[in-house]
């Protein structure tokens, strides 16, 4: 159980060597975090990424001293990061029980993915309008990275490649307000996308390839249409996976 009180402790000792892992720790220790950035921000970013990549799974109990040992920091920045993650909906703090990774509801996911569809449809329309040969070349490079992750069966690579391609299209739009709005939901979209990255697999990257072609042709209307269909299919896949998981649980 997470201890919210008591003194802080460090997971490192003199000379940069780590002390033995905390009792009950199951994950390998990570490289100690770089210190120039505010430590609490760095810890927040790493834990958020661990949640997104399912290294920390929905419903998992988060133990301060284990996370501190894993990240090579004291418990104080971990405590501060968990409190911020709770305020942003990534973590649930339960009195007398501690911190747990939030389990998203189907309604939460649907609302976010529907919002993503609206925002990214417009970003694709504008991207096609502003596309240059250099933009298109970069899109093909990002597509190739996704294809490689797909052939390597690399789930984390697929999630990262998917996010990078979509982010580049947003950047091409030239609309800073739109980019800021999409950035607000990007991390959570990656969290929802991770479990279906491989099941969407070939279909998703074929859709990307078709989208790149219409962006290269500067066909704004068609680019918006393809992006809307692409993001809606992701939304449908997410709900289908949840349905299948619920059916398996019912039979277990």
PATIVO-542783 format. One record per residue (C-alpha): y, z, x negated. Coordinates in pm, 1 decimal, always signed. Example, Ala and Ser with C-alpha at 12.3 -4.5 7.8 and 13.67 -1.06 7.14 Angstrom:
<nodes>
<node <-450.0 +780.0 -1230.0>>
<node <-106.0 +714.0 -1367.0>>
</nodes>
This chain:
<nodes>
<node <+0.0 +0.0 +0.0>>
<node <+349.0 -81.8 -127.0>>
<node <+542.4 +216.2 -258.6>>
<node <+909.6 +191.4 -162.3>>
<node <+1012.1 +498.9 -356.9>>
<node <+962.8 +654.8 -697.1>>
<node <+1070.0 +546.7 -1041.1>>
<node <+1056.2 +193.1 -1174.0>>
<node <+816.2 +79.2 -1443.9>>
<node <+792.6 -220.0 -1675.0>>
<node <+493.9 -448.0 -1725.1>>
<node <+586.2 -521.8 -2084.8>>
<node <+582.8 -316.6 -2400.9>>
<node <+748.2 -349.9 -2737.3>>
<node <+708.0 -678.8 -2920.3>>
<node <+682.9 -870.4 -2594.4>>
<node <+319.8 -773.6 -2529.1>>
<node <+215.6 -696.4 -2172.8>>
<node <+43.1 -372.6 -2084.4>>
<node <-293.4 -404.8 -1908.5>>
<node <-277.4 -534.8 -1552.5>>
<node <-226.8 -281.3 -1275.6>>
<node <-544.4 -146.7 -1119.0>>
<node <-659.5 -378.7 -843.0>>
<node <-456.7 -677.9 -968.2>>
<node <-649.5 -1001.2 -922.2>>
<node <-403.2 -1266.9 -1041.6>>
<node <-333.1 -1356.1 -1401.9>>
<node <-3.6 -1232.6 -1541.7>>
<node <+271.5 -1494.9 -1553.2>>
<node <+502.0 -1570.7 -1840.9>>
<node <+783.9 -1311.9 -1837.1>>
<node <+1088.2 -1447.6 -1656.8>>
<node <+1388.1 -1579.0 -1847.1>>
<node <+1663.3 -1318.3 -1855.2>>
<node <+1994.4 -1515.4 -1858.9>>
<node <+1990.7 -1570.0 -1479.3>>
<node <+2032.9 -1260.8 -1256.4>>
<node <+1687.7 -1105.9 -1259.1>>
<node <+1677.5 -1030.4 -887.5>>
<node <+1750.9 -1399.7 -812.8>>
<node <+1479.7 -1515.8 -1052.1>>
<node <+1226.0 -1276.7 -898.2>>
<node <+1326.3 -1388.7 -548.8>>
<node <+1281.4 -1756.0 -642.0>>
<node <+938.9 -1701.2 -799.5>>
<node <+801.0 -1495.7 -509.8>>
<node <+934.7 -1749.6 -258.7>>
<node <+757.2 -2028.3 -449.8>>
<node <+436.2 -1823.2 -460.2>>
<node <+455.6 -1795.1 -81.3>>
<node <+529.5 -2166.1 -35.6>>
<node <+239.7 -2269.3 -260.1>>
<node <+2.6 -2029.3 -81.6>>
<node <-54.6 -1827.2 -399.3>>
<node <+58.1 -1548.7 -168.9>>
<node <-96.8 -1629.7 +166.6>>
<node <+35.3 -1558.8 +518.5>>
<node <-48.1 -1201.6 +615.6>>
<node <-117.1 -1092.0 +257.2>>
<node <-11.1 -740.9 +156.8>>
<node <+252.3 -749.0 -117.9>>
<node <+222.8 -456.9 -357.3>>
<node <+534.2 -390.3 -562.9>>
<node <+372.4 -266.0 -881.2>>
<node <+120.5 -552.5 -885.6>>
<node <+393.7 -813.9 -842.8>>
<node <+605.2 -641.9 -1107.4>>
<node <+315.0 -644.1 -1354.6>>
<node <+240.3 -1006.5 -1276.7>>
<node <+601.8 -1116.3 -1328.9>>
<node <+666.8 -894.1 -1629.4>>
<node <+955.4 -702.5 -1469.0>>
<node <+1025.3 -356.8 -1329.7>>
<node <+969.8 -272.8 -964.7>>
<node <+1341.1 -260.2 -876.2>>
<node <+1408.3 -639.3 -875.7>>
<node <+1079.8 -690.0 -690.6>>
<node <+1190.3 -441.4 -423.9>>
<node <+1528.4 -616.3 -393.8>>
<node <+1359.8 -958.0 -370.1>>
<node <+1123.7 -840.8 -96.2>>
<node <+1412.9 -702.5 +105.8>>
<node <+1597.6 -1034.8 +80.1>>
<node <+1281.0 -1229.2 +164.9>>
<node <+1241.6 -1007.8 +470.9>>
<node <+1595.7 -1085.5 +586.1>>
<node <+1523.2 -1459.4 +553.3>>
<node <+1193.4 -1449.2 +740.0>>
<node <+950.2 -1492.8 +450.7>>
<node <+825.3 -1133.5 +445.1>>
<node <+765.9 -864.7 +707.1>>
<node <+839.8 -502.3 +609.8>>
<node <+630.4 -261.9 +814.6>>
<node <+717.4 +109.3 +821.0>>
<node <+463.0 +321.7 +632.8>>
<node <+256.4 +10.7 +552.1>>
<node <+472.5 -195.0 +318.1>>
<node <+547.4 -563.9 +279.5>>
<node <+338.3 -855.0 +406.5>>
<node <+383.2 -1231.0 +384.3>>
<node <+514.1 -1349.9 +719.5>>
<node <+268.4 -1533.6 +944.3>>
<node <+469.1 -1813.9 +1107.6>>
<node <+421.5 -1865.4 +1478.1>>
<node <+353.9 -2209.2 +1623.3>>
<node <+691.9 -2199.8 +1797.4>>
<node <+873.1 -2125.6 +1469.9>>
<node <+700.0 -2416.4 +1299.7>>
<node <+764.5 -2654.5 +1585.6>>
<node <+1135.0 -2573.4 +1599.5>>
<node <+1176.8 -2620.0 +1226.3>>
<node <+977.4 -2943.1 +1205.9>>
<node <+1163.8 -3085.0 +1508.0>>
<node <+1493.9 -3006.6 +1337.0>>
<node <+1368.3 -3168.8 +1020.4>>
<node <+1287.6 -3487.6 +1213.6>>
<node <+1642.8 -3511.7 +1346.1>>
<node <+1804.6 -3451.8 +1007.4>>
<node <+1577.5 -3673.8 +800.6>>
<node <+1592.5 -3960.9 +1048.0>>
<node <+1966.3 -3976.2 +995.5>>
<node <+1929.4 -3938.6 +618.0>>
<node <+1694.3 -4239.4 +607.2>>
<node <+1936.9 -4448.3 +812.7>>
<node <+2221.6 -4370.9 +574.6>>
<node <+2002.1 -4411.1 +265.8>>
<node <+1915.5 -4767.2 +368.1>>
<node <+2282.1 -4839.7 +427.0>>
<node <+2377.7 -4721.7 +75.9>>
<node <+2067.7 -4831.5 -119.0>>
<node <+2114.4 -4988.6 -461.7>>
<node <+1851.3 -5147.1 -689.8>>
<node <+1863.9 -4831.6 -903.9>>
<node <+1793.4 -4616.2 -598.6>>
<node <+1496.8 -4830.8 -503.0>>
<node <+1356.9 -4819.0 -856.0>>
<node <+1372.3 -4439.6 -848.6>>
<node <+1202.7 -4429.6 -508.3>>
<node <+915.5 -4635.7 -649.0>>
<node <+886.3 -4389.3 -940.8>>
<node <+867.0 -4096.4 -698.8>>
<node <+611.5 -4283.9 -489.6>>
<node <+400.4 -4340.0 -801.5>>
<node <+411.1 -3966.1 -877.7>>
<node <+285.3 -3892.1 -527.1>>
<node <+10.6 -4153.6 -556.4>>
<node <-105.6 -3994.9 -881.6>>
<node <-112.9 -3646.1 -728.0>>
<node <-313.1 -3790.3 -440.1>>
<node <-568.9 -3954.8 -668.7>>
<node <-592.3 -3634.7 -875.5>>
<node <-651.6 -3428.1 -559.3>>
<node <-356.9 -3211.4 -670.2>>
<node <-228.8 -3023.8 -365.3>>
<node <+65.7 -2852.2 -532.5>>
<node <+157.4 -3182.4 -695.8>>
<node <+146.2 -3355.5 -357.4>>
<node <+377.6 -3098.1 -201.8>>
<node <+622.1 -3126.9 -492.8>>
<node <+612.7 -3508.3 -493.4>>
<node <+664.8 -3522.6 -117.9>>
<node <+962.3 -3285.9 -140.5>>
<node <+1112.1 -3482.1 -431.4>>
<node <+1091.1 -3816.6 -251.4>>
<node <+1243.1 -3680.4 +68.7>>
<node <+1515.3 -3500.6 -127.0>>
<node <+1606.9 -3820.7 -308.4>>
<node <+1641.6 -4007.8 +20.3>>
<node <+1868.8 -3728.9 +143.7>>
<node <+2077.8 -3764.2 -171.7>>
<node <+2104.3 -4139.2 -116.1>>
<node <+2256.5 -4075.5 +225.5>>
<node <+2583.0 -3966.5 +64.5>>
<node <+2639.1 -3712.2 +343.2>>
<node <+2693.9 -3374.0 +179.6>>
<node <+2687.1 -3178.3 +504.4>>
<node <+2357.2 -3338.8 +599.8>>
<node <+2219.6 -3259.3 +254.7>>
<node <+2324.0 -2894.5 +288.1>>
<node <+2159.2 -2864.0 +629.3>>
<node <+1834.6 -3017.6 +505.7>>
<node <+1838.6 -2791.2 +199.0>>
<node <+1847.5 -2490.9 +432.6>>
<node <+1509.6 -2585.7 +579.1>>
<node <+1350.4 -2753.9 +276.0>>
<node <+1161.5 -2453.7 +139.4>>
<node <+1015.2 -2362.6 +474.0>>
<node <+916.0 -2724.2 +539.4>>
<node <+725.3 -2720.3 +208.8>>
<node <+554.0 -2398.6 +319.5>>
<node <+433.4 -2559.5 +640.2>>
<node <+346.6 -2886.3 +467.2>>
<node <+127.5 -2732.7 +194.3>>
<node <-184.3 -2678.1 +411.9>>
<node <-178.0 -3036.1 +544.6>>
<node <-68.8 -3218.2 +228.0>>
<node <-420.0 -3339.4 +151.3>>
<node <-525.4 -3408.6 +509.1>>
<node <-213.1 -3622.2 +557.9>>
<node <-293.3 -3772.5 +218.5>>
<node <-329.6 -4148.1 +214.1>>
<node <-161.3 -4196.0 +550.3>>
<node <+155.3 -4010.6 +447.1>>
<node <+196.3 -4203.0 +123.5>>
<node <+134.9 -4535.8 +296.5>>
<node <+415.6 -4437.5 +533.9>>
<node <+637.1 -4357.3 +234.5>>
<node <+564.0 -4698.6 +83.4>>
<node <+661.7 -4874.9 +407.1>>
<node <+978.9 -4664.5 +430.0>>
<node <+1079.5 -4757.0 +74.9>>
<node <+1043.0 -5125.5 +155.3>>
<node <+1277.7 -5110.9 +454.7>>
<node <+1526.7 -4898.9 +260.3>>
<node <+1517.3 -5162.3 -15.1>>
<node <+1588.8 -5425.2 +250.4>>
<node <+1884.9 -5212.5 +368.2>>
<node <+1747.9 -5211.8 +721.9>>
<node <+1907.8 -4892.8 +853.7>>
<node <+1766.6 -4909.0 +1205.1>>
<node <+1409.2 -4963.8 +1087.0>>
<node <+1439.2 -4695.4 +816.3>>
<node <+1546.3 -4439.7 +1076.3>>
<node <+1258.9 -4541.8 +1303.7>>
<node <+997.1 -4514.2 +1027.8>>
<node <+1127.7 -4176.4 +910.6>>
<node <+1122.6 -4041.2 +1264.2>>
<node <+761.2 -4151.2 +1310.8>>
<node <+665.7 -4019.5 +966.1>>
<node <+807.2 -3670.8 +1021.9>>
<node <+667.8 -3655.0 +1375.6>>
<node <+319.6 -3731.4 +1243.5>>
<node <+355.6 -3444.8 +998.1>>
<node <+457.8 -3219.9 +1286.6>>
<node <+156.1 -3331.9 +1490.6>>
<node <-77.5 -3278.1 +1194.4>>
<node <+50.0 -2924.0 +1148.2>>
<node <-20.3 -2836.2 +1511.4>>
<node <-361.4 -3004.8 +1499.0>>
<node <-457.5 -2800.8 +1193.9>>
<node <-352.8 -2477.5 +1366.1>>
<node <-557.1 -2573.3 +1672.8>>
<node <-865.9 -2645.8 +1463.0>>
<node <-825.3 -2318.4 +1272.6>>
<node <-799.1 -2124.2 +1600.1>>
<node <-1114.2 -2292.1 +1730.3>>
<node <-1304.0 -2204.6 +1412.0>>
<node <-1187.5 -1843.8 +1437.1>>
<node <-1303.3 -1829.5 +1799.1>>
<node <-1651.6 -1947.2 +1699.5>>
<node <-1679.2 -1713.9 +1401.1>>
</nodes>
